[in-house]
Amino acid sequence: MKVMRSTHWKKSSRRGGFTLLETSLGISVTLALSMVMFAMLQQHVIFTGWLQKQSFLTTEAPQIGNLVGRIFGAADHYFVYANRDSAIGGAAPILSGGQAVRLFYDSASGNTTEIWITVDTVAATGKRALRCYSSPNGVTQSWTICDGLTAASFDCSSGVLGVQLTGPNQEEITYYGGSR
């Protein structure tokens, strides 16, 4: 009697594994995907660095605009001066290129309050800061609107008070506001 065995236990005529062509194709696709991922990572790093350089415009400028808009908008009248000393000393105002502005606010009781916003150079860094002074001596600083600027100037030649700020990477932005 002859016993029939199943054929599933027989070895196939083809050996297991991949051919050289299949292996080469797999390595080529993996290498191409790796290069694409590396290029995307490099672009991400470059874009992130660019965003950090532009942080003055993206994060600080909206806050500065909000503050300056409220300060300028609430003033009853203003004068632009060449520098802080002439603003405090009451020298003749100028129309453009000023480094200080003197703002006047009338209260409901009839009293007038003055504040001075000046462009000061920070001695430690050499950068400029936009500072607000509320005392008449002009020495006691109330608060800093922004710092780290390379340039700033006030202008009212068009009849509207404006301040042009230049950021640390030469970004320029101008804010306008007027008295009531």
HELIX and SHEET records of a PDB file:
HELIX    1   1 LEU A   20  LYS A   53  1                                  34    
HELIX    2   2 SER A   55  SER A   55  1                                   1    
HELIX    3   3 PHE A   56  GLU A   60  3                                   5    
HELIX    4   4 ALA A   61  ALA A   74  1                                  14    
HELIX    5   5 ARG A   84  GLY A   89  1                                   6    
SHEET    1   A 5 HIS A  77  TYR A  81  0                                        
SHEET    2   A 5 ALA A 100  ASP A 106 -1                                        
SHEET    3   A 5 THR A 112  THR A 121 -1                                        
SHEET    4   A 5 ARG A 128  TYR A 133 -1                                        
SHEET    5   A 5 GLN A 141  LEU A 149 -1                                        
SHEET    1   B 4 SER A  96  GLY A  98  0                                        
SHEET    2   B 4 ALA A 151  ASP A 155 -1                                        
SHEET    3   B 4 LEU A 161  THR A 166 -1                                        
SHEET    4   B 4 GLU A 172  GLY A 177 -1                                        
END                                                                             
